[in-house]
Amino acid sequence: RIEGVLGELLRAVETALGTGSLWIETRFAFALTIGVVEISEAVIRVTFTDNPVPDFSLRGLVAKIDIPATVKGEGRLRIEDPGGVIKAGIDLELIPLKLKASAAFAMASFTTPEPFTFVSLFLKVQFPVGIPLGPSGAAIYGFIGQTAINGERDIDASTDVVKREIGWWTKNPEDKYEPHNGQHALGVGAVV
């Protein structure tokens, strides 16, 4: 536990250990504001090898932006094990246009047992005013789409179907699929 002023700015939220080359990874929550940008989370890994000095690497970052009456948003970037899966996501609200948009990306390349590349893409946009669907009175208020190449849904092994599906739905878009060679998914939708 970190005490004092530093403890108010920095908090260790989660720690993980790994083998192979011994590593320790800690996710820190920050209260660091740099102008209109706030760094709210960082993942730091310390890897111990044969070298006397350990290697330090940044494995993830979460930043938020808030420019009053202009834009609000959050960006996420993470490198995960196994396989070094790179995951990124961004959520933005353009305040003058009353437009909300989200995008996410995940990717990894694997060489064993046979080479394949995992890619997951997500895009969502929500309009302030609907696009009319003729004289029906209905309108389209947004679009959403996601695809996964060489990936499958990352769902919990729970026997409770409702809990499992709601858990998957509430994940960040970049976390919804995991690498699996030969599996593909495509989903598109509209908000009416």
C-alpha positions as CSV (number, residue, x, y, z in Angstrom):
1,R,0.0,0.0,0.0
2,I,1.3,3.4,-1.0
3,E,0.7,6.1,1.7
4,G,0.6,9.9,1.5
5,V,0.2,12.1,-1.5
6,L,1.6,9.5,-3.9
7,G,-1.0,7.1,-2.6
8,E,-3.8,9.5,-3.6
9,L,-2.3,9.7,-7.2
10,L,-1.2,6.0,-7.7
11,R,-2.9,2.8,-6.7
12,A,-1.8,-0.8,-7.6
13,V,-5.0,-2.5,-8.7
14,E,-3.9,-5.9,-9.9
15,T,-0.7,-8.0,-10.0
16,A,0.1,-11.0,-12.1
17,L,3.2,-13.4,-12.3
18,G,4.5,-15.4,-15.2
19,T,7.1,-18.0,-15.9
20,G,9.3,-18.9,-18.8
21,S,11.3,-15.8,-18.3
22,L,10.1,-14.7,-14.9
23,W,8.0,-11.6,-15.0
24,I,5.8,-9.5,-12.7
25,E,3.0,-7.3,-14.1
26,T,1.1,-4.7,-12.2
27,R,-1.9,-2.6,-13.3
28,F,-1.8,0.8,-11.8
29,A,-4.7,3.2,-11.5
30,F,-3.7,6.9,-11.8
31,A,-5.2,10.2,-11.0
32,L,-2.8,12.1,-13.4
33,T,-4.3,15.0,-15.4
34,I,-2.2,16.7,-18.1
35,G,-4.3,19.5,-19.4
36,V,-7.4,18.0,-21.1
37,V,-5.9,14.5,-21.0
38,E,-6.1,12.2,-18.0
39,I,-4.0,9.1,-17.7
40,S,-6.2,6.7,-15.6
41,E,-4.4,3.4,-15.9
42,A,-1.1,1.8,-16.9
43,V,0.2,-1.8,-16.9
44,I,3.9,-2.1,-16.3
45,R,5.8,-5.4,-16.6
46,V,9.2,-6.2,-15.1
47,T,10.9,-9.2,-16.7
48,F,13.9,-10.9,-15.0
49,T,16.4,-12.6,-17.3
50,D,20.0,-13.5,-17.1
51,N,20.9,-9.8,-17.3
52,P,21.6,-8.2,-13.9
53,V,19.2,-5.3,-14.8
54,P,15.5,-6.4,-15.3
55,D,13.6,-5.3,-18.4
56,F,10.7,-2.8,-17.9
57,S,7.9,-2.6,-20.4
58,L,4.6,-0.7,-20.7
59,R,1.9,-3.4,-21.5
60,G,-1.2,-1.2,-21.4
61,L,-2.5,2.3,-21.1
62,V,-5.9,4.0,-20.6
63,A,-6.3,7.7,-21.3
64,K,-9.3,9.9,-21.2
65,I,-9.9,13.3,-22.9
66,D,-12.4,16.0,-21.9
67,I,-12.4,19.2,-23.8
68,P,-15.5,21.1,-22.5
69,A,-18.3,21.6,-25.0
70,T,-16.2,19.8,-27.7
71,V,-15.2,16.2,-27.2
72,K,-15.1,13.5,-24.4
73,G,-13.6,10.1,-24.8
74,E,-11.5,7.2,-23.6
75,G,-8.8,5.2,-25.4
76,R,-7.4,1.8,-24.3
77,L,-4.3,0.0,-25.5
78,R,-3.1,-3.4,-24.1
79,I,-0.6,-6.2,-25.0
80,E,-1.7,-9.5,-23.6
81,D,-0.3,-12.9,-23.2
82,P,-0.2,-15.6,-24.5
83,G,0.8,-14.7,-28.0
84,G,1.2,-10.9,-27.6
85,V,-2.4,-10.1,-28.6
86,I,-2.6,-6.3,-29.2
87,K,-5.9,-4.8,-28.2
88,A,-7.0,-1.2,-28.6
89,G,-10.3,0.6,-28.3
90,I,-11.6,4.1,-28.4
91,D,-14.9,5.7,-27.4
92,L,-15.7,9.3,-28.4
93,E,-18.5,11.7,-28.0
94,L,-18.5,14.8,-30.3
95,I,-20.5,17.2,-28.1
96,P,-21.5,19.8,-30.7
97,L,-22.7,17.2,-33.1
98,K,-24.2,15.0,-30.4
99,L,-22.5,12.1,-32.1
100,K,-21.1,9.0,-30.4
101,A,-18.6,6.6,-32.0
102,S,-16.6,3.6,-30.8
103,A,-14.0,1.5,-32.5
104,A,-11.9,-1.4,-31.4
105,F,-9.2,-3.6,-32.8
106,A,-7.4,-6.8,-31.7
107,M,-4.6,-8.6,-33.5
108,A,-2.0,-11.4,-33.0
109,S,0.1,-13.6,-35.2
110,F,0.8,-17.2,-34.3
111,T,3.3,-19.7,-35.8
112,T,2.5,-22.9,-34.0
113,P,1.0,-25.4,-34.6
114,E,0.4,-23.8,-38.0
115,P,0.8,-20.1,-38.9
116,F,-2.3,-17.9,-38.6
117,T,-3.3,-14.3,-37.8
118,F,-6.2,-13.3,-35.5
119,V,-8.0,-10.0,-36.3
120,S,-11.0,-8.6,-34.6
121,L,-12.6,-5.3,-35.7
122,F,-15.5,-3.3,-34.2
123,L,-17.2,-0.1,-35.2
124,K,-20.3,1.6,-33.8
125,V,-21.8,5.0,-34.5
126,Q,-24.9,6.6,-32.9
127,F,-26.6,9.7,-34.4
128,P,-28.4,12.4,-32.5
129,V,-31.3,12.4,-35.0
130,G,-32.5,9.4,-36.9
131,I,-32.3,8.8,-40.7
132,P,-36.0,8.4,-41.7
133,L,-37.1,5.1,-43.3
134,G,-39.6,6.5,-45.8
135,P,-43.1,7.4,-44.5
136,S,-43.0,4.6,-41.9
137,G,-42.2,6.9,-39.0
138,A,-39.2,4.7,-38.1
139,A,-35.7,5.9,-38.3
140,I,-32.1,4.5,-38.1
141,Y,-30.2,6.0,-35.1
142,G,-27.0,4.2,-35.5
143,F,-25.0,1.3,-37.0
144,I,-22.8,-1.4,-35.4
145,G,-20.6,-4.0,-36.9
146,Q,-18.0,-6.5,-35.7
147,T,-15.9,-9.2,-37.4
148,A,-13.4,-11.7,-36.2
149,I,-11.0,-13.6,-38.4
150,N,-9.5,-16.7,-36.9
151,G,-11.3,-15.9,-33.6
152,E,-14.1,-17.2,-31.5
153,R,-16.2,-15.5,-28.8
154,D,-14.4,-15.2,-25.4
155,I,-17.2,-16.5,-23.1
156,D,-17.0,-17.8,-19.5
157,A,-17.5,-21.5,-19.0
158,S,-20.6,-20.8,-16.8
159,T,-23.6,-23.2,-17.1
160,D,-25.9,-20.2,-16.5
161,V,-26.6,-19.1,-20.1
162,V,-28.0,-15.7,-19.2
163,K,-25.0,-14.9,-17.0
164,R,-22.6,-16.1,-19.7
165,E,-24.2,-14.0,-22.5
166,I,-24.6,-10.8,-20.4
167,G,-21.0,-11.2,-19.3
168,W,-19.9,-11.4,-22.9
169,W,-22.1,-8.4,-23.9
170,T,-20.7,-6.1,-21.2
171,K,-17.1,-6.7,-22.2
172,N,-15.1,-4.0,-24.0
173,P,-15.4,-4.7,-27.8
174,E,-11.7,-5.5,-28.1
175,D,-12.1,-8.3,-25.5
176,K,-15.1,-10.1,-27.0
177,Y,-13.1,-12.5,-29.2
178,E,-10.0,-14.6,-28.7
179,P,-7.7,-16.3,-31.2
180,H,-8.9,-19.6,-32.6
181,N,-7.6,-20.8,-36.0
182,G,-10.3,-21.5,-38.6
183,Q,-13.2,-19.8,-36.8
184,H,-14.8,-16.6,-38.1
185,A,-17.6,-14.3,-37.1
186,L,-19.4,-11.4,-38.7
187,G,-22.2,-9.3,-37.1
188,V,-23.9,-6.1,-38.4
189,G,-26.8,-4.2,-36.9
190,A,-28.8,-1.0,-36.9
191,V,-30.4,1.0,-34.1
192,V,-34.0,1.7,-35.2
